[in-house]
Amino acid sequence: MVDPKAKLHDEADLRFIPGATFLMGSDHHYPEEAPAHVVTVDGFWMDRYTVTNRDFDRFVRATGYVTLAERPVDPALYPGAQPELLVPSSVVFVKPAGRVDLRNAYNWWQYIPGADWRHPRGPRSSLQGLWDHPVVHVAFEDAEAYAKWVGKELPTEAEWELAARGGLEGAEFAWGDELAPNGELRANTWQGEFPWQNTNDDGYEWTAPVGSFPPNGHGLHEMTGNVWEWTTDWYSSSHEGGASACCAPTNPRGGKLEDSFDPAQAIKIPRKVMKGGSYLCAANYCRRYRPAARMAQPIDTSTCHLGFRCIVRSAPAGEP
């Protein structure tokens, strides 16, 4: 059980991000990050950490909120889907035994009935030992509901990227241009050959507790790696087709399933931008543990490597 007197990160740990005009995106990595362009953002306050299981538990206990992954599925929203898919479920990474075809994300992603924020690795898992880890298996509407409850908001893509850069204009990573300065790993990512071999050089196979890695120049922890983070921006149509499906499969409920899922049959679900990469990002496959990196995420899909943090656009109580 969570200690009700435990300090909530969302109540105590905000950092001010000064407004700035900066170069957003990148012309030197994945196509969806281009073109790099100048953006101006006003100052705001951001959570020092991603929202944790402890934080989210307090929200659920106070409100009785039920996440999208825990709710019964309306068949009318997914015409043609097989009945066994129309159950509460979420997307979980399942490590294959050996090398697989990297062009097919279904080689490591599975929709698991009973997987949700309380059971991050499937129905037999729990939050034991994970209270200070990022909450995962939260769809966009779940993140919005939490933010509203705490009197905050979710960041735009530009706000998130400005904060992640930590004042380092044009730097490759949130801490500079070297992935491991002086041999020190600065984020929870995948070391080894994705998706079957993880050497865990950073000390973590799955998520890490918030605050496990040094903060960036704005005092924010894990702005890259650990878990992807929701933003409020709709994924721009000008980037359609640029992003690979590295990070989550299309919701299989959205197509007619016979012997296998055909993504071409899928219903077009609106997508938001997620930022920052996760513990599943690897040099050989998804090198997106950088501030400029971005991916499209369907709003009806939650996963084991996607969370969020909140912002405040006006001075919080007690702040000048």
N, C-alpha and C positions, 0 to 999 in steps of 0.2 A: 504493500500500500504506500502511496505517496504521502510524505509528511506534509500536512496542510500548512505548516509554518515555514516550509522550505522557501528560500528566496526564489522569486520568479525572475528569470532573465529579462522578460519583457517589461517588467516594472522598474528595473534598476539600471540597465546597461545600455544607454544610448550614447552615441558619439555624433558630434556635429560634423557635417560634411559641407565645407564652404562652397558656395556657388562658384561656377567657373565656366569658361568657354574652353572646350577641349576637343581633340581629334578622336572621334568615336569610330569603332570598327577597325578593320585591317584589310589591306590590299595584298597581303603576303601569306595568307593561310587558306582557310576554306572559302569557297565561293560565296556562301551566305553571309560572310562577314563584310564583304565589299559592297559598295565603295566606302573607304574611309571618308568621313565627312565631319565638318565642324558643327558642334552642338553647344548650346548655352543652357545651363541648368542653374536654377536658383538653389540657395542653401537649404538644407534640411537635416533632420536628425535620423540616424539609422540604428537599429538594434546591433549591438556589438556581436551577438551570436545569432545563428539560426534558431528558430523556435524549437524547443526541446520537447521530448515526450512528457517531461514533468509539467512544462507549461501547458501543453495541449490537454493533458489529463485534467488540470484544474479547470480549463474552459469547458470540457465535456461534463465534468461533475457539476459545474455551476449552471449549465444551460440544458443538459440532456441532449446535446447535439449528436446527430448520427452522420457519419461521413458517407460520401457517395459509395465507397467500396463496401460499406456495411448494409446498404439498402437493397431491397428487392429491385430487380430490373424490370422496367416497363417494356414488354415485348413490342409495343407499338413504336418504340423509338428505334428498334433494330429489326425491321422486317426481314424474314428469311434466316435469321440466326437460329442455330440449333438449340433446343431447350436446355441442354446441359451447360450452355454458356450464359444463360439468363439467370444467373445466381450471383449473390454478392461475391466479388472476387477482386483481385488486383494483380499487377504485374510483378513477378519476382525473378531475379537473376538465378539461374541454375547452371553451375559450372559444368561444362562437358568434360568427359574423361580425357580427351585429347584434341588435337587440331581439328577444326571444322571449317566449313566454307564461310568466310567472313562476309560474303554477300547476302547471307540469310540470317537475319537477327533472331529468327525463331530457333536457331541452334542453341541459344542460351537464355532466351526470354520465354517465360510461361505465365499464362493467366492461371492463378492458383485460387480456387474457391476457399474462402475463409481467410485469405491473406488481407490484412488491413493494418491500421496504425498500431493496434494492440498486438498484432501477430505479424511482425514485419517480414518473417521468413516463411510464413505459412501457418496454418491453423494450429500446429503443435508447438509453435514458438510463443514467446512472451516478451514482456519488457523487463524481465529480471536482469539487472545490471546495465540497463539501457536508458535509465531515466534522464541522464544528462546528454544523451545522443540526440541528434536531430530527429524530429518527428518526420516520418515518411508515409507513403500511401495516402497522401492528401491531394485531392483534386483541386482545381482552381477555386471552385465555390467553397470548399472547406477552408482554404487559406483565407479567402475573403471574409468568411464568417468569423474566423478567429480574430483577424485584424480589426473588424468592426467591434467585436466584444471588448477588446483592450483599448479602443479609442484611437486606433492607428490606421494605417493604410498599407497597401502593397506598393512597392516602387515601380516606376516606369523602367523600361530598359535603359534609357539614358541615365536616369538617377542611379540605377544599380551599377552601371559600368563606370560612371564617375567615381562612385564610392569604392569600387573594387580596385581601381587604379591607384588609390592611396596617394594621389598627388604626383605620381610618376608619369609624366607625359610621354606617351608612345612606348612605354616599357613592355616587354614581352609578357611578363608575369606580374602578379600583384605585388611582388617584392623586388623586381628588377629584371635583368635580361638573362640571368643564369637559372636553369631549372633547380640546381642544387648548389647554391653558393657555399664554398668551403666544404663541399660534400654533405651539406645538411639538406634533407628533404623538407620542403616548406609547406607541403599540402598532402592530403590523403588521396592518393591516386593509385593506379595499378602499376606495379613493377613486374616485369616479366612479359611473356607472350600471351596477350589476351586472345580468347577468353578462358583458356584452360590452365595456364601456368601463372601463378601469382607468388612472387618471392617474398612479399610482405616486408620489404626493406623499410617501409615507413611505420611498421608496427601494427598495421590494421588490415584485416581481410575484408571487413565490412565498414560500417560507419565508425567514426571516432567520436569520443565525447567532445562537445563544443569547447573551444579554448585549448585544444591539444597542440595546435601549431601557432607560431608567432603571429602577432597581428600585423596588418599592413600599416602604411603611413597614417591612416585615419583611425587606427586603433580597432579595426574590424578583423575578426578571426574567421578563418576558413571561407573567405570570399571566393576562392577557387578550390576545387576538390571537395571531398567529403560528400556533399549532396548538391545536385542542381537546385536552382531556386526560381520560383515563379516570379514573373513580372506581369504588369497589367497590359503591355502592348500586344495587340494582335500581330501575328506573324505576317510580315509584309508580303504581299503578292509579288512584289518585284524580285523576291528571292526564291520564288517557287521553283522547285526542282533542283536547287543548289545543295540542299542539305541531304546528307546520307541518313539512312535509318539506323544510326549507330546506337541510339540511346533508348529507344522504346519501340515496340512494334505497334502497328495500327491495331486499334481495338477490334478483335475478331468478331465481336457481336455485330459489327457494322456491315457484314457481307454474308452471302449465302454460302455456308460451309457444306462441302460434300466430303471428298476424300482429303482435301487440304484447303487452306485458306488462300483465296486469291485477292490480294490487296486492291486490284483493279475494280473489284465488286464492292468495295467498302463505301459506306455512306460518308460523305464529306463532313467531318466533325470540325467545328471552328478550333483554331489553334492559337495559343498564346506563346510568347517568347519565354524560354527558360535560359538561365545564364549560369556560368561558373564551372561546369563540369562536375565530375563526381569521383568516388572511389573506384568506379569502373572505367575511367578514362585512361587510355594507355598510349604509349608512344607509337605502337605498331598499328593502332586502329582509330582511336578517337582522341586526338591531341587537342582537347578543348578545355583544358584546365588553365585558361587565360581569360583576362577581362573582356577581350574583344569577341570571344567565342559566343555563339548563340545557336539555339536549336528550336524547332517548332514542337510544341507539345499539345496534343488534343486535350480539350478541357474536360472530357469525360474519362480520362485515363489517369490513374494514379500508379505509382511505381515505388519500388524499394530504394530508389536512389534520387528522389525528388522531394524537396522540402521548401522552406521559405523563411524569410525574415521580413520585418515590418519597418516602416518609417513614420516619422511625424513631420509635417510640413510647417507647423507653427510651433513656437517654443513650448516644450512640455512644462508642466507645473514645476516651479522651483528653478527653472532655467532663465537666464537673462534674455 
